[in-house]
């Protein structure tokens, strides 16, 4: 799966978060540290299963829960029209 920001969305890093700005709607979203790690990794092309494994290794959460949380985040970002995904 590949993930990219929609062309009307820009991203700005902060110390511990990621800000997404929807230039068309004039709205922004501040992603928390974990969501920022997920989105940065996805934008870099990291496989979602690998991201879930890394999150589970670094936090008190199972791989299954990390995967479910990752899918939920992707669904929310897609619903807000901030990202687009493609499966090769």
Secondary structure, DSSP 8 states (H G I E B T S, - for coil): -EEEE-TTEEEEE-SS-EEEEETTTTEEEEE-HHHHHHHHHHHTT--HHHHHHHHHHHTTS-HHHHHHHHHHHHHHHHHTT-EEEE--
